[in-house]
Each structure stands twice: as C-alpha cells, then as structure tokens.
C-alpha cells in the first residue's frame, strides 16, 4: 500500500482509497467535471456534435466564435457545391477539427475563441 497526495487538497492518503478522506475528491469527479466543462458558456460536447453533423458548413466554428474560418467553410461548401473539390476540402477540414477537439477534450479553452 503506497501513500499518495490528493490532487485537490494535497493531503496524503492510501492509493487504495476511493476518495480523499480529507476533502472527498475522486478521480471520477475530475472526469465528469471535464466532460461537462463549459468555457464561455460553451460545451465541447456540443462543439463535437456540430462538427460531426454540420461540419462541412462550419457550424462548429460559428459556435466556437471563429467567424472568419466559419464563413470560409460555409462559402466553400455552399457556393462550391457544384464543384466537388471545395466540399471535400471542407469535409477534411471538419474531420481535422474533430480530431483536434478530441485531443483537446481536457483543455477546451484551446478550442474556443477568447472574447
């Protein structure tokens, strides 16, 4: 049995303990908080859903506050609808945004524009 430090309050406790005896902190609490974390009132989960379903139109970028690139994606996917290349570029761009969002799920402030 090893002694570890609590990430929340710094108290020593057993590594077998499910929660810190001093403050009640658990690792599951952190995962739940991170998944539901809001940055500027915006959720990473909503961002990912928008990117998945409406990504080629830039809806997720509008939601994140990145208006310039969102307009570029919207123009590429609507005006260039008859040309397949802009739509493919917009789809790849949305896929890359999904991958970046998943990689930054613990730090959503990296995804959303600062106001």
N, C-alpha and C positions, 0 to 999 in steps of 0.2 A: 504494500500500500504506500503510495507516494503522496506527498503533500504538494498541492498546487495553490496558486494565487487566484483569487476571484477576479475576473476581468472588469467587474463593475465597481467593487469597493476595495479590492486589494487584500482582503483577509485571506489567511491560509485555511485550507480545508482539504479533506481527503479527495483524491481523484475518483473514488468510488461513489461519492455523494452525488445525488441527482441535482441538488441545488445548494447554493452557498448558505450555510447556517446563519450567517450574519444578515445578509440582505435579501436572500431568496432568489438570486439571479440564477437562471439556467441558460444553457446554450440554445435550447429550443426557443426561448424568449427572443433571442437575438435574430434567429432565422425568421420568425414570424414578423418581428418589427421591420426587418429589412425588406421582406416581400411586400409589406403594406406601406412602406415608407413613402411619404409624399414630399416632393420638392417643389416649392412654389405652388402647392395645391395640385400637383400633377403626379400621377402614378405611373410607374414603369410598366405595370401590367396593361394599363390602357394603351400606352405607347406601343407595346408589342402587338396587341390585338389590332390596332390601327395599321401598324406596319405590315402585318400578315394579310389582312383583308383588303386594305385600301392603299397599300404601299406604293404601287406604281403611280398613284395620283398625288403622293406626297402628304397624305393626311396626317401621318405620324409626325412629319416635320412641322406642319402647321401647329399641331398640338404641343410640340416641344418648344415652339417660339422661334424656329429657324425659318422665317418667312421667305427670305431670298431663295434658298435652295428648294423650299417647298413649291414656290411659284415655278422654278425651273423644272422640277419633276412634273408638275401639273401641265405645263406647256408641252413638255416632251411627250407625255402620254396622251394628251387630247389633240393638239394640233398635228402632231406627228403620228396620229393613229393609223393613217393610211400608209405610212412608211414604217416598216417593221423594226428597223434599227433603233429609233428613239425609244420605242416601247420596250425593247429588250434591254437597252441601257438603263432605263428607269427601273425595270424589274430587278436587274442585277444590283443597282444602287439600293433598292429597298431590301434585298437579301443581305447585303453588306451591313445595312443599318440594323437589321435584326440580329446579326451575329455580334456586332459591336454592343448592342443593348444587352444581349445575354452575357457577354463578357464583363460588362459594367453593371450587372444587376445589384451588386453590393455598393456601388457608388453611383446612384442615379443622377447626382449633381453634375456628372461629366456629360450626361446626355442632354439635359435641359438647358436652354439658354438662360443666362443670367439677366435679371431685369434691373 
